[in-house]
């Protein structure tokens, strides 16, 4: 039975899983006597499972073995077609919005972007909030698994900087090369699902102990692991756990700085300790350096008159800066309750540019974080350091600089620079399109960066005034949906999908 199911397309597995998940908010709505929403999710889940079963029976025994490129295509369908299925119960249950809004919401959740057209959290019932959190959680888990089963074998998603093969080419050695693609997916699922679910459960329990309501704690726990920033109360600053809850979330957001924090099973890099991991060290450096600059600016650029020392305000400002910097660096997008103190302390009335820059850098390779990724930034840093050494000493032979440098392939910096240029071109193109559709330059730039880096909360905090996504036109929302998918899949993966050479192989 299991061997038969493994021969079915991955996308069909994801659709069936979506149908099963629909029964969770149905049960919650039923327990809260919200019978209409319960029926909508129950009927939708039953319909999705029924149709999936019919398709599975129709194609049984007619398909050849899946290739790695087929799994890559399934991921693209999961971010473009599957949200239409996920939006069906959401649209029917809410009954006061258009389908394009429901589809936009599900694309945002599935890509772990977290941008929402429903800025008023009270407009959605608790079961609808739970559905948003579950979809985002599933999208984050799918990216964890895809890193091992799809991106690593094809040298994509950041692995092109470290792997021996060219981007889009399956050139890994050992068991990863010999194993069938679906078997790789199965192995990665068995290894990572317990870790992902266990960490989510741990955060949830801690947040409830610290004072969060069960739904609020669960939403923030799922959003932390998926780096989606989805919340049922408008963010962690409105939760009941307070600063202690933020401290718990802070510790678990560190998992988005490097895959070495939870796994080393991709085979694309040499197994090493977390202390030697360049991504984790670079991430920690930014988390310390950026808040430190904001903190010191209080004396060097913000305050020009004498003042009474306020130790409590200083501590609040330091914590607000550290938490928010890590949150946007990992593209989670949670804002600390003390962030306004950090802004006032540093004297920056609109620090959105700093948050935009942090989101552009992004988190670790093969994590749920978006952005350019820390490993690519590190590769460019090493290349720049070597070039400066050659300027001073033209005959110098630039060698390895320790364990972190040994992870970077010889042409890693070139490929990282190519990706950075493709990212910049995508950013410029999406900004121009949004501006042509009616947005002003600042709004178009913030929307483009938030979509490409999968950091939806930037729309509410990075600009001078929060951007109301609900008033955007249908074409603007469609462009943002495409940008979110592009940011989640990454440009090199899209290019690999349309490459004739890859399909011929």
Secondary structure by P-SEA (a helix, b strand, c coil): caaaaaaccaaaaaaaaaaaaaaaaaaaaaaacaaaaaaaaaaaaaaaaaaaaaaaaaaccccccccaaaaaaaaaaaaccaaaaaaaaaaaaaccccaaaaaaaaaaaaaccccccccccccccaaaaaaaaaaaaaaaaaaaaaaaccccccccccccccccccccccccccccccccaaaaaaaaaaacaaaaaaaaaaaaaaaaaacccaaaaaaaaaaaaaccccccccccccccccaaaaaaaaaaaccccccccccccccccccccccccaaaaaaaaaaacaaaaaaaccccccccccccccaaaaaaaaaaaaaaaaaaaacccccccaaaaaaaaaccccaaaaaaaaaaaccccccccccccaaaaaaaaaaaaaaaaaaaccccccccccccccccccaaaaaaaaaaaaaaaaaaaaaaaaaaacccaaaaaaaaaaaaaccccccccccccccccccccaaaaaaaaaaaaaaaacaaaaaaaaccccccc
